[in-house]
Amino acid sequence: MSNSGLLPPLLFKINENLLALEAAVMEFSNWVEQRGSSDFADNVRGALTALDRNEEFIKMTLAMLMTPD
């Protein structure tokens, strides 16, 4: 596999890691909110909206990159 052939799988794995981190941070914000800090949890969820906004574009682009020519 050429170096350029490694790019799509690498980006796919990076995206998987990003989604896993998003889920972990969301769990943490839920835990914090249950303990009375809803302002903090709201701020975290607000910051995570960027990940949600970009997720579909990332998945679509990765699918195109991984499709053989």
CHARMM internal coordinates of N, CA and C (Angstrom, degrees):
IC EDIT
DIST 1 N 1 CA 1.4541
DIST 1 CA 1 C 1.5252
ANGL 1 N 1 CA 1 C 108.36
DIST 1 C 2 N 1.3140
ANGL 1 CA 1 C 2 N 116.36
DIHE 1 N 1 CA 1 C 2 N 130.33
DIST 2 N 2 CA 1.4610
ANGL 1 C 2 N 2 CA 120.08
DIHE 1 CA 1 C 2 N 2 CA 179.64
DIST 2 CA 2 C 1.5232
ANGL 2 N 2 CA 2 C 109.65
DIHE 1 C 2 N 2 CA 2 C -73.13
DIST 2 C 3 N 1.3297
ANGL 2 CA 2 C 3 N 115.51
DIHE 2 N 2 CA 2 C 3 N 165.63
DIST 3 N 3 CA 1.4591
ANGL 2 C 3 N 3 CA 119.87
DIHE 2 CA 2 C 3 N 3 CA 178.36
DIST 3 CA 3 C 1.5211
ANGL 3 N 3 CA 3 C 111.53
DIHE 2 C 3 N 3 CA 3 C -60.03
DIST 3 C 4 N 1.3315
ANGL 3 CA 3 C 4 N 117.16
DIHE 3 N 3 CA 3 C 4 N -37.88
DIST 4 N 4 CA 1.4644
ANGL 3 C 4 N 4 CA 119.42
DIHE 3 CA 3 C 4 N 4 CA 179.67
DIST 4 CA 4 C 1.5286
ANGL 4 N 4 CA 4 C 110.62
DIHE 3 C 4 N 4 CA 4 C -67.95
DIST 4 C 5 N 1.3350
ANGL 4 CA 4 C 5 N 117.48
DIHE 4 N 4 CA 4 C 5 N -26.87
DIST 5 N 5 CA 1.4528
ANGL 4 C 5 N 5 CA 121.23
DIHE 4 CA 4 C 5 N 5 CA 176.65
DIST 5 CA 5 C 1.5189
ANGL 5 N 5 CA 5 C 112.83
DIHE 4 C 5 N 5 CA 5 C -72.11
DIST 5 C 6 N 1.3123
ANGL 5 CA 5 C 6 N 116.38
DIHE 5 N 5 CA 5 C 6 N -17.57
DIST 6 N 6 CA 1.4575
ANGL 5 C 6 N 6 CA 120.28
DIHE 5 CA 5 C 6 N 6 CA 178.37
DIST 6 CA 6 C 1.5254
ANGL 6 N 6 CA 6 C 112.88
DIHE 5 C 6 N 6 CA 6 C -81.31
DIST 6 C 7 N 1.3129
ANGL 6 CA 6 C 7 N 117.21
DIHE 6 N 6 CA 6 C 7 N -18.69
DIST 7 N 7 CA 1.4645
ANGL 6 C 7 N 7 CA 120.56
DIHE 6 CA 6 C 7 N 7 CA -175.50
DIST 7 CA 7 C 1.5291
ANGL 7 N 7 CA 7 C 113.29
DIHE 6 C 7 N 7 CA 7 C -61.39
DIST 7 C 8 N 1.3287
ANGL 7 CA 7 C 8 N 120.76
DIHE 7 N 7 CA 7 C 8 N -51.31
DIST 8 N 8 CA 1.4672
ANGL 7 C 8 N 8 CA 118.92
DIHE 7 CA 7 C 8 N 8 CA -179.60
DIST 8 CA 8 C 1.5321
ANGL 8 N 8 CA 8 C 113.78
DIHE 7 C 8 N 8 CA 8 C -58.42
DIST 8 C 9 N 1.3543
ANGL 8 CA 8 C 9 N 119.47
DIHE 8 N 8 CA 8 C 9 N -47.37
DIST 9 N 9 CA 1.4707
ANGL 8 C 9 N 9 CA 117.53
DIHE 8 CA 8 C 9 N 9 CA 178.50
DIST 9 CA 9 C 1.5292
ANGL 9 N 9 CA 9 C 112.82
DIHE 8 C 9 N 9 CA 9 C -63.42
DIST 9 C 10 N 1.3188
ANGL 9 CA 9 C 10 N 116.24
DIHE 9 N 9 CA 9 C 10 N -35.10
DIST 10 N 10 CA 1.4627
ANGL 9 C 10 N 10 CA 119.97
DIHE 9 CA 9 C 10 N 10 CA 177.52
DIST 10 CA 10 C 1.5241
ANGL 10 N 10 CA 10 C 110.42
DIHE 9 C 10 N 10 CA 10 C -62.68
DIST 10 C 11 N 1.3260
ANGL 10 CA 10 C 11 N 116.69
DIHE 10 N 10 CA 10 C 11 N -48.25
DIST 11 N 11 CA 1.4642
ANGL 10 C 11 N 11 CA 120.39
DIHE 10 CA 10 C 11 N 11 CA 179.35
DIST 11 CA 11 C 1.5261
ANGL 11 N 11 CA 11 C 111.05
DIHE 10 C 11 N 11 CA 11 C -62.92
DIST 11 C 12 N 1.3339
ANGL 11 CA 11 C 12 N 116.82
DIHE 11 N 11 CA 11 C 12 N -36.59
DIST 12 N 12 CA 1.4599
ANGL 11 C 12 N 12 CA 120.79
DIHE 11 CA 11 C 12 N 12 CA 177.87
DIST 12 CA 12 C 1.5317
ANGL 12 N 12 CA 12 C 110.54
DIHE 11 C 12 N 12 CA 12 C -61.85
DIST 12 C 13 N 1.3195
ANGL 12 CA 12 C 13 N 116.69
DIHE 12 N 12 CA 12 C 13 N -45.26
DIST 13 N 13 CA 1.4670
ANGL 12 C 13 N 13 CA 121.15
DIHE 12 CA 12 C 13 N 13 CA 179.78
DIST 13 CA 13 C 1.5304
ANGL 13 N 13 CA 13 C 111.17
DIHE 12 C 13 N 13 CA 13 C -66.70
DIST 13 C 14 N 1.3167
ANGL 13 CA 13 C 14 N 117.00
DIHE 13 N 13 CA 13 C 14 N -39.61
DIST 14 N 14 CA 1.4632
ANGL 13 C 14 N 14 CA 119.98
DIHE 13 CA 13 C 14 N 14 CA 176.83
DIST 14 CA 14 C 1.5195
ANGL 14 N 14 CA 14 C 109.94
DIHE 13 C 14 N 14 CA 14 C -62.20
DIST 14 C 15 N 1.3246
ANGL 14 CA 14 C 15 N 117.08
DIHE 14 N 14 CA 14 C 15 N -41.54
DIST 15 N 15 CA 1.4651
ANGL 14 C 15 N 15 CA 120.81
DIHE 14 CA 14 C 15 N 15 CA 178.01
DIST 15 CA 15 C 1.5277
ANGL 15 N 15 CA 15 C 110.73
DIHE 14 C 15 N 15 CA 15 C -64.21
DIST 15 C 16 N 1.3292
ANGL 15 CA 15 C 16 N 117.82
DIHE 15 N 15 CA 15 C 16 N -41.42
DIST 16 N 16 CA 1.4679
ANGL 15 C 16 N 16 CA 120.50
DIHE 15 CA 15 C 16 N 16 CA 176.65
DIST 16 CA 16 C 1.5229
ANGL 16 N 16 CA 16 C 110.80
DIHE 15 C 16 N 16 CA 16 C -59.21
DIST 16 C 17 N 1.3251
ANGL 16 CA 16 C 17 N 116.08
DIHE 16 N 16 CA 16 C 17 N -43.57
DIST 17 N 17 CA 1.4627
ANGL 16 C 17 N 17 CA 120.39
DIHE 16 CA 16 C 17 N 17 CA 178.39
DIST 17 CA 17 C 1.5260
ANGL 17 N 17 CA 17 C 111.01
DIHE 16 C 17 N 17 CA 17 C -62.25
DIST 17 C 18 N 1.3087
ANGL 17 CA 17 C 18 N 116.51
DIHE 17 N 17 CA 17 C 18 N -41.34
DIST 18 N 18 CA 1.4616
ANGL 17 C 18 N 18 CA 121.20
DIHE 17 CA 17 C 18 N 18 CA 179.31
DIST 18 CA 18 C 1.5261
ANGL 18 N 18 CA 18 C 110.86
DIHE 17 C 18 N 18 CA 18 C -62.01
DIST 18 C 19 N 1.3240
ANGL 18 CA 18 C 19 N 116.83
DIHE 18 N 18 CA 18 C 19 N -43.35
DIST 19 N 19 CA 1.4638
ANGL 18 C 19 N 19 CA 120.59
DIHE 18 CA 18 C 19 N 19 CA 179.18
DIST 19 CA 19 C 1.5263
ANGL 19 N 19 CA 19 C 111.27
DIHE 18 C 19 N 19 CA 19 C -66.28
DIST 19 C 20 N 1.3275
ANGL 19 CA 19 C 20 N 117.11
DIHE 19 N 19 CA 19 C 20 N -37.02
DIST 20 N 20 CA 1.4646
ANGL 19 C 20 N 20 CA 120.50
DIHE 19 CA 19 C 20 N 20 CA 177.33
DIST 20 CA 20 C 1.5292
ANGL 20 N 20 CA 20 C 110.70
DIHE 19 C 20 N 20 CA 20 C -65.84
DIST 20 C 21 N 1.3168
ANGL 20 CA 20 C 21 N 116.63
DIHE 20 N 20 CA 20 C 21 N -41.40
DIST 21 N 21 CA 1.4641
ANGL 20 C 21 N 21 CA 120.18
DIHE 20 CA 20 C 21 N 21 CA 176.94
DIST 21 CA 21 C 1.5211
ANGL 21 N 21 CA 21 C 111.47
DIHE 20 C 21 N 21 CA 21 C -64.69
DIST 21 C 22 N 1.3200
ANGL 21 CA 21 C 22 N 116.15
DIHE 21 N 21 CA 21 C 22 N -39.33
DIST 22 N 22 CA 1.4692
ANGL 21 C 22 N 22 CA 119.90
DIHE 21 CA 21 C 22 N 22 CA 177.32
DIST 22 CA 22 C 1.5200
ANGL 22 N 22 CA 22 C 110.20
DIHE 21 C 22 N 22 CA 22 C -59.97
DIST 22 C 23 N 1.3210
ANGL 22 CA 22 C 23 N 117.03
DIHE 22 N 22 CA 22 C 23 N -44.95
DIST 23 N 23 CA 1.4647
ANGL 22 C 23 N 23 CA 120.83
DIHE 22 CA 22 C 23 N 23 CA -179.82
DIST 23 CA 23 C 1.5294
ANGL 23 N 23 CA 23 C 111.09
DIHE 22 C 23 N 23 CA 23 C -63.64
DIST 23 C 24 N 1.3192
ANGL 23 CA 23 C 24 N 116.86
DIHE 23 N 23 CA 23 C 24 N -41.19
DIST 24 N 24 CA 1.4661
ANGL 23 C 24 N 24 CA 120.39
DIHE 23 CA 23 C 24 N 24 CA 179.43
DIST 24 CA 24 C 1.5240
ANGL 24 N 24 CA 24 C 111.25
DIHE 23 C 24 N 24 CA 24 C -65.33
DIST 24 C 25 N 1.3181
ANGL 24 CA 24 C 25 N 116.79
DIHE 24 N 24 CA 24 C 25 N -42.62
DIST 25 N 25 CA 1.4677
ANGL 24 C 25 N 25 CA 120.35
DIHE 24 CA 24 C 25 N 25 CA 179.44
DIST 25 CA 25 C 1.5226
ANGL 25 N 25 CA 25 C 110.37
DIHE 24 C 25 N 25 CA 25 C -66.01
DIST 25 C 26 N 1.3264
ANGL 25 CA 25 C 26 N 117.01
DIHE 25 N 25 CA 25 C 26 N -37.45
DIST 26 N 26 CA 1.4608
ANGL 25 C 26 N 26 CA 120.16
DIHE 25 CA 25 C 26 N 26 CA 177.71
DIST 26 CA 26 C 1.5280
ANGL 26 N 26 CA 26 C 110.64
DIHE 25 C 26 N 26 CA 26 C -64.57
DIST 26 C 27 N 1.3193
ANGL 26 CA 26 C 27 N 116.87
DIHE 26 N 26 CA 26 C 27 N -42.71
DIST 27 N 27 CA 1.4662
ANGL 26 C 27 N 27 CA 120.10
DIHE 26 CA 26 C 27 N 27 CA 176.49
DIST 27 CA 27 C 1.5281
ANGL 27 N 27 CA 27 C 110.58
DIHE 26 C 27 N 27 CA 27 C -60.00
DIST 27 C 28 N 1.3131
ANGL 27 CA 27 C 28 N 116.24
DIHE 27 N 27 CA 27 C 28 N -42.65
DIST 28 N 28 CA 1.4656
ANGL 27 C 28 N 28 CA 120.63
DIHE 27 CA 27 C 28 N 28 CA 178.72
DIST 28 CA 28 C 1.5282
ANGL 28 N 28 CA 28 C 110.59
DIHE 27 C 28 N 28 CA 28 C -62.52
DIST 28 C 29 N 1.3157
ANGL 28 CA 28 C 29 N 117.37
DIHE 28 N 28 CA 28 C 29 N -43.15
DIST 29 N 29 CA 1.4674
ANGL 28 C 29 N 29 CA 119.85
DIHE 28 CA 28 C 29 N 29 CA -179.31
DIST 29 CA 29 C 1.5297
ANGL 29 N 29 CA 29 C 110.43
DIHE 28 C 29 N 29 CA 29 C -66.10
DIST 29 C 30 N 1.3382
ANGL 29 CA 29 C 30 N 117.89
DIHE 29 N 29 CA 29 C 30 N -36.63
DIST 30 N 30 CA 1.4647
ANGL 29 C 30 N 30 CA 120.55
DIHE 29 CA 29 C 30 N 30 CA 175.57
DIST 30 CA 30 C 1.5248
ANGL 30 N 30 CA 30 C 110.98
DIHE 29 C 30 N 30 CA 30 C -63.55
DIST 30 C 31 N 1.3180
ANGL 30 CA 30 C 31 N 116.60
DIHE 30 N 30 CA 30 C 31 N -42.47
DIST 31 N 31 CA 1.4603
ANGL 30 C 31 N 31 CA 122.18
DIHE 30 CA 30 C 31 N 31 CA 178.98
DIST 31 CA 31 C 1.5304
ANGL 31 N 31 CA 31 C 110.38
DIHE 30 C 31 N 31 CA 31 C -61.77
DIST 31 C 32 N 1.3214
ANGL 31 CA 31 C 32 N 116.32
DIHE 31 N 31 CA 31 C 32 N -44.52
DIST 32 N 32 CA 1.4684
ANGL 31 C 32 N 32 CA 120.76
DIHE 31 CA 31 C 32 N 32 CA 179.57
DIST 32 CA 32 C 1.5286
ANGL 32 N 32 CA 32 C 110.36
DIHE 31 C 32 N 32 CA 32 C -64.76
DIST 32 C 33 N 1.3296
ANGL 32 CA 32 C 33 N 116.10
DIHE 32 N 32 CA 32 C 33 N -41.44
DIST 33 N 33 CA 1.4639
ANGL 32 C 33 N 33 CA 119.53
DIHE 32 CA 32 C 33 N 33 CA -179.47
DIST 33 CA 33 C 1.5329
ANGL 33 N 33 CA 33 C 110.98
DIHE 32 C 33 N 33 CA 33 C -62.81
DIST 33 C 34 N 1.3206
ANGL 33 CA 33 C 34 N 117.51
DIHE 33 N 33 CA 33 C 34 N -38.85
DIST 34 N 34 CA 1.4573
ANGL 33 C 34 N 34 CA 121.34
DIHE 33 CA 33 C 34 N 34 CA 178.75
DIST 34 CA 34 C 1.5276
ANGL 34 N 34 CA 34 C 111.90
DIHE 33 C 34 N 34 CA 34 C -63.54
DIST 34 C 35 N 1.3084
ANGL 34 CA 34 C 35 N 116.57
DIHE 34 N 34 CA 34 C 35 N -20.45
DIST 35 N 35 CA 1.4504
ANGL 34 C 35 N 35 CA 121.43
DIHE 34 CA 34 C 35 N 35 CA 179.60
DIST 35 CA 35 C 1.5252
ANGL 35 N 35 CA 35 C 112.45
DIHE 34 C 35 N 35 CA 35 C -99.90
DIST 35 C 36 N 1.3370
ANGL 35 CA 35 C 36 N 115.52
DIHE 35 N 35 CA 35 C 36 N 13.68
DIST 36 N 36 CA 1.4510
ANGL 35 C 36 N 36 CA 119.67
DIHE 35 CA 35 C 36 N 36 CA 169.35
DIST 36 CA 36 C 1.5195
ANGL 36 N 36 CA 36 C 118.13
DIHE 35 C 36 N 36 CA 36 C 102.22
DIST 36 C 37 N 1.3019
ANGL 36 CA 36 C 37 N 118.83
DIHE 36 N 36 CA 36 C 37 N 4.63
DIST 37 N 37 CA 1.4643
ANGL 36 C 37 N 37 CA 119.50
DIHE 36 CA 36 C 37 N 37 CA -179.28
DIST 37 CA 37 C 1.5240
ANGL 37 N 37 CA 37 C 110.34
DIHE 36 C 37 N 37 CA 37 C -110.40
DIST 37 C 38 N 1.3122
ANGL 37 CA 37 C 38 N 114.86
DIHE 37 N 37 CA 37 C 38 N 70.21
DIST 38 N 38 CA 1.4639
ANGL 37 C 38 N 38 CA 118.78
DIHE 37 CA 37 C 38 N 38 CA -177.06
DIST 38 CA 38 C 1.5262
ANGL 38 N 38 CA 38 C 112.22
DIHE 37 C 38 N 38 CA 38 C -69.37
DIST 38 C 39 N 1.3427
ANGL 38 CA 38 C 39 N 118.25
DIHE 38 N 38 CA 38 C 39 N -28.53
DIST 39 N 39 CA 1.4691
ANGL 38 C 39 N 39 CA 120.03
DIHE 38 CA 38 C 39 N 39 CA 177.47
DIST 39 CA 39 C 1.5277
ANGL 39 N 39 CA 39 C 110.77
DIHE 38 C 39 N 39 CA 39 C -62.52
DIST 39 C 40 N 1.3172
ANGL 39 CA 39 C 40 N 116.32
DIHE 39 N 39 CA 39 C 40 N -44.31
DIST 40 N 40 CA 1.4630
ANGL 39 C 40 N 40 CA 120.60
DIHE 39 CA 39 C 40 N 40 CA 178.41
DIST 40 CA 40 C 1.5241
ANGL 40 N 40 CA 40 C 110.16
DIHE 39 C 40 N 40 CA 40 C -61.93
DIST 40 C 41 N 1.3231
ANGL 40 CA 40 C 41 N 116.20
DIHE 40 N 40 CA 40 C 41 N -47.14
DIST 41 N 41 CA 1.4684
ANGL 40 C 41 N 41 CA 120.62
DIHE 40 CA 40 C 41 N 41 CA -178.70
DIST 41 CA 41 C 1.5254
ANGL 41 N 41 CA 41 C 110.76
DIHE 40 C 41 N 41 CA 41 C -61.31
DIST 41 C 42 N 1.3252
ANGL 41 CA 41 C 42 N 117.30
DIHE 41 N 41 CA 41 C 42 N -41.24
DIST 42 N 42 CA 1.4672
ANGL 41 C 42 N 42 CA 120.68
DIHE 41 CA 41 C 42 N 42 CA 178.00
DIST 42 CA 42 C 1.5233
ANGL 42 N 42 CA 42 C 111.22
DIHE 41 C 42 N 42 CA 42 C -62.96
DIST 42 C 43 N 1.3198
ANGL 42 CA 42 C 43 N 116.82
DIHE 42 N 42 CA 42 C 43 N -40.30
DIST 43 N 43 CA 1.4704
ANGL 42 C 43 N 43 CA 120.50
DIHE 42 CA 42 C 43 N 43 CA 178.62
DIST 43 CA 43 C 1.5252
ANGL 43 N 43 CA 43 C 111.32
DIHE 42 C 43 N 43 CA 43 C -64.07
DIST 43 C 44 N 1.3142
ANGL 43 CA 43 C 44 N 116.13
DIHE 43 N 43 CA 43 C 44 N -41.32
DIST 44 N 44 CA 1.4734
ANGL 43 C 44 N 44 CA 120.20
DIHE 43 CA 43 C 44 N 44 CA 178.70
DIST 44 CA 44 C 1.5268
ANGL 44 N 44 CA 44 C 110.03
DIHE 43 C 44 N 44 CA 44 C -64.04
DIST 44 C 45 N 1.3287
ANGL 44 CA 44 C 45 N 116.18
DIHE 44 N 44 CA 44 C 45 N -46.63
DIST 45 N 45 CA 1.4686
ANGL 44 C 45 N 45 CA 119.50
DIHE 44 CA 44 C 45 N 45 CA 179.80
DIST 45 CA 45 C 1.5223
ANGL 45 N 45 CA 45 C 111.21
DIHE 44 C 45 N 45 CA 45 C -62.60
DIST 45 C 46 N 1.3189
ANGL 45 CA 45 C 46 N 116.43
DIHE 45 N 45 CA 45 C 46 N -36.23
DIST 46 N 46 CA 1.4615
ANGL 45 C 46 N 46 CA 119.64
DIHE 45 CA 45 C 46 N 46 CA 176.74
DIST 46 CA 46 C 1.5156
ANGL 46 N 46 CA 46 C 111.62
DIHE 45 C 46 N 46 CA 46 C -62.71
DIST 46 C 47 N 1.3251
ANGL 46 CA 46 C 47 N 116.31
DIHE 46 N 46 CA 46 C 47 N -40.96
DIST 47 N 47 CA 1.4651
ANGL 46 C 47 N 47 CA 120.37
DIHE 46 CA 46 C 47 N 47 CA 178.94
DIST 47 CA 47 C 1.5254
ANGL 47 N 47 CA 47 C 111.12
DIHE 46 C 47 N 47 CA 47 C -67.61
DIST 47 C 48 N 1.3216
ANGL 47 CA 47 C 48 N 117.18
DIHE 47 N 47 CA 47 C 48 N -32.30
DIST 48 N 48 CA 1.4585
ANGL 47 C 48 N 48 CA 121.04
DIHE 47 CA 47 C 48 N 48 CA -179.09
DIST 48 CA 48 C 1.5259
ANGL 48 N 48 CA 48 C 113.15
DIHE 47 C 48 N 48 CA 48 C -75.07
DIST 48 C 49 N 1.3189
ANGL 48 CA 48 C 49 N 117.65
DIHE 48 N 48 CA 48 C 49 N -13.06
DIST 49 N 49 CA 1.4722
ANGL 48 C 49 N 49 CA 119.36
DIHE 48 CA 48 C 49 N 49 CA -179.94
DIST 49 CA 49 C 1.5236
ANGL 49 N 49 CA 49 C 111.79
DIHE 48 C 49 N 49 CA 49 C -63.07
DIST 49 C 50 N 1.3243
ANGL 49 CA 49 C 50 N 117.56
DIHE 49 N 49 CA 49 C 50 N -28.66
DIST 50 N 50 CA 1.4654
ANGL 49 C 50 N 50 CA 120.05
DIHE 49 CA 49 C 50 N 50 CA 177.67
DIST 50 CA 50 C 1.5277
ANGL 50 N 50 CA 50 C 109.99
DIHE 49 C 50 N 50 CA 50 C -62.23
DIST 50 C 51 N 1.3179
ANGL 50 CA 50 C 51 N 116.97
DIHE 50 N 50 CA 50 C 51 N -38.58
DIST 51 N 51 CA 1.4635
ANGL 50 C 51 N 51 CA 119.84
DIHE 50 CA 50 C 51 N 51 CA 177.83
DIST 51 CA 51 C 1.5223
ANGL 51 N 51 CA 51 C 110.41
DIHE 50 C 51 N 51 CA 51 C -64.04
DIST 51 C 52 N 1.3081
ANGL 51 CA 51 C 52 N 116.44
DIHE 51 N 51 CA 51 C 52 N -42.97
DIST 52 N 52 CA 1.4668
ANGL 51 C 52 N 52 CA 119.95
DIHE 51 CA 51 C 52 N 52 CA 178.59
DIST 52 CA 52 C 1.5219
ANGL 52 N 52 CA 52 C 111.62
DIHE 51 C 52 N 52 CA 52 C -63.93
DIST 52 C 53 N 1.3363
ANGL 52 CA 52 C 53 N 116.57
DIHE 52 N 52 CA 52 C 53 N -42.04
DIST 53 N 53 CA 1.4688
ANGL 52 C 53 N 53 CA 120.58
DIHE 52 CA 52 C 53 N 53 CA -179.53
DIST 53 CA 53 C 1.5151
ANGL 53 N 53 CA 53 C 111.68
DIHE 52 C 53 N 53 CA 53 C -61.00
DIST 53 C 54 N 1.3184
ANGL 53 CA 53 C 54 N 116.97
DIHE 53 N 53 CA 53 C 54 N -36.97
DIST 54 N 54 CA 1.4634
ANGL 53 C 54 N 54 CA 121.21
DIHE 53 CA 53 C 54 N 54 CA -173.92
DIST 54 CA 54 C 1.5222
ANGL 54 N 54 CA 54 C 113.89
DIHE 53 C 54 N 54 CA 54 C -92.15
DIST 54 C 55 N 1.3147
ANGL 54 CA 54 C 55 N 118.16
DIHE 54 N 54 CA 54 C 55 N -11.79
DIST 55 N 55 CA 1.4622
ANGL 54 C 55 N 55 CA 121.00
DIHE 54 CA 54 C 55 N 55 CA -172.55
DIST 55 CA 55 C 1.5251
ANGL 55 N 55 CA 55 C 113.29
DIHE 54 C 55 N 55 CA 55 C -59.61
DIST 55 C 56 N 1.3154
ANGL 55 CA 55 C 56 N 118.34
DIHE 55 N 55 CA 55 C 56 N -45.68
DIST 56 N 56 CA 1.4644
ANGL 55 C 56 N 56 CA 120.33
DIHE 55 CA 55 C 56 N 56 CA -177.35
DIST 56 CA 56 C 1.5314
ANGL 56 N 56 CA 56 C 111.59
DIHE 55 C 56 N 56 CA 56 C -63.64
DIST 56 C 57 N 1.3329
ANGL 56 CA 56 C 57 N 116.97
DIHE 56 N 56 CA 56 C 57 N -42.35
DIST 57 N 57 CA 1.4678
ANGL 56 C 57 N 57 CA 120.64
DIHE 56 CA 56 C 57 N 57 CA 178.08
DIST 57 CA 57 C 1.5250
ANGL 57 N 57 CA 57 C 110.65
DIHE 56 C 57 N 57 CA 57 C -62.26
DIST 57 C 58 N 1.3188
ANGL 57 CA 57 C 58 N 116.67
DIHE 57 N 57 CA 57 C 58 N -43.02
DIST 58 N 58 CA 1.4659
ANGL 57 C 58 N 58 CA 120.63
DIHE 57 CA 57 C 58 N 58 CA -179.96
DIST 58 CA 58 C 1.5231
ANGL 58 N 58 CA 58 C 110.14
DIHE 57 C 58 N 58 CA 58 C -62.35
DIST 58 C 59 N 1.3223
ANGL 58 CA 58 C 59 N 117.26
DIHE 58 N 58 CA 58 C 59 N -47.05
DIST 59 N 59 CA 1.4659
ANGL 58 C 59 N 59 CA 120.71
DIHE 58 CA 58 C 59 N 59 CA -179.63
DIST 59 CA 59 C 1.5207
ANGL 59 N 59 CA 59 C 111.32
DIHE 58 C 59 N 59 CA 59 C -62.47
DIST 59 C 60 N 1.3196
ANGL 59 CA 59 C 60 N 117.56
DIHE 59 N 59 CA 59 C 60 N -41.73
DIST 60 N 60 CA 1.4574
ANGL 59 C 60 N 60 CA 121.35
DIHE 59 CA 59 C 60 N 60 CA -179.80
DIST 60 CA 60 C 1.5301
ANGL 60 N 60 CA 60 C 110.58
DIHE 59 C 60 N 60 CA 60 C -64.98
DIST 60 C 61 N 1.3269
ANGL 60 CA 60 C 61 N 116.46
DIHE 60 N 60 CA 60 C 61 N -44.31
DIST 61 N 61 CA 1.4673
ANGL 60 C 61 N 61 CA 120.80
DIHE 60 CA 60 C 61 N 61 CA -179.57
DIST 61 CA 61 C 1.5205
ANGL 61 N 61 CA 61 C 111.00
DIHE 60 C 61 N 61 CA 61 C -65.42
DIST 61 C 62 N 1.3298
ANGL 61 CA 61 C 62 N 117.10
DIHE 61 N 61 CA 61 C 62 N -41.83
DIST 62 N 62 CA 1.4598
ANGL 61 C 62 N 62 CA 119.96
DIHE 61 CA 61 C 62 N 62 CA 177.49
DIST 62 CA 62 C 1.5261
ANGL 62 N 62 CA 62 C 111.41
DIHE 61 C 62 N 62 CA 62 C -62.57
DIST 62 C 63 N 1.3138
ANGL 62 CA 62 C 63 N 116.58
DIHE 62 N 62 CA 62 C 63 N -40.74
DIST 63 N 63 CA 1.4737
ANGL 62 C 63 N 63 CA 119.49
DIHE 62 CA 62 C 63 N 63 CA 177.98
DIST 63 CA 63 C 1.5208
ANGL 63 N 63 CA 63 C 110.85
DIHE 62 C 63 N 63 CA 63 C -60.92
DIST 63 C 64 N 1.3261
ANGL 63 CA 63 C 64 N 116.84
DIHE 63 N 63 CA 63 C 64 N -40.65
DIST 64 N 64 CA 1.4685
ANGL 63 C 64 N 64 CA 119.99
DIHE 63 CA 63 C 64 N 64 CA 178.56
DIST 64 CA 64 C 1.5253
ANGL 64 N 64 CA 64 C 111.13
DIHE 63 C 64 N 64 CA 64 C -66.46
DIST 64 C 65 N 1.3290
ANGL 64 CA 64 C 65 N 116.78
DIHE 64 N 64 CA 64 C 65 N -41.22
DIST 65 N 65 CA 1.4600
ANGL 64 C 65 N 65 CA 120.36
DIHE 64 CA 64 C 65 N 65 CA -179.91
DIST 65 CA 65 C 1.5275
ANGL 65 N 65 CA 65 C 111.75
DIHE 64 C 65 N 65 CA 65 C -65.83
DIST 65 C 66 N 1.3194
ANGL 65 CA 65 C 66 N 117.01
DIHE 65 N 65 CA 65 C 66 N -32.31
DIST 66 N 66 CA 1.4504
ANGL 65 C 66 N 66 CA 120.81
DIHE 65 CA 65 C 66 N 66 CA -175.96
DIST 66 CA 66 C 1.5269
ANGL 66 N 66 CA 66 C 112.91
DIHE 65 C 66 N 66 CA 66 C -87.30
DIST 66 C 67 N 1.3239
ANGL 66 CA 66 C 67 N 117.44
DIHE 66 N 66 CA 66 C 67 N -7.78
DIST 67 N 67 CA 1.4567
ANGL 66 C 67 N 67 CA 121.36
DIHE 66 CA 66 C 67 N 67 CA 177.89
DIST 67 CA 67 C 1.5280
ANGL 67 N 67 CA 67 C 109.00
DIHE 66 C 67 N 67 CA 67 C -79.32
DIST 67 C 68 N 1.3323
ANGL 67 CA 67 C 68 N 117.52
DIHE 67 N 67 CA 67 C 68 N 127.57
DIST 68 N 68 CA 1.4661
ANGL 67 C 68 N 68 CA 118.79
DIHE 67 CA 67 C 68 N 68 CA 179.01
DIST 68 CA 68 C 1.5345
ANGL 68 N 68 CA 68 C 110.51
DIHE 67 C 68 N 68 CA 68 C -62.58
DIST 68 C 69 N 1.3138
ANGL 68 CA 68 C 69 N 115.20
DIHE 68 N 68 CA 68 C 69 N 148.37
DIST 69 N 69 CA 1.4751
ANGL 68 C 69 N 69 CA 120.63
DIHE 68 CA 68 C 69 N 69 CA 179.82
DIST 69 CA 69 C 1.5057
ANGL 69 N 69 CA 69 C 112.28
DIHE 68 C 69 N 69 CA 69 C -67.09
END
COOR INIT
IC SEED 1 N 1 CA 1 C
IC BUILD
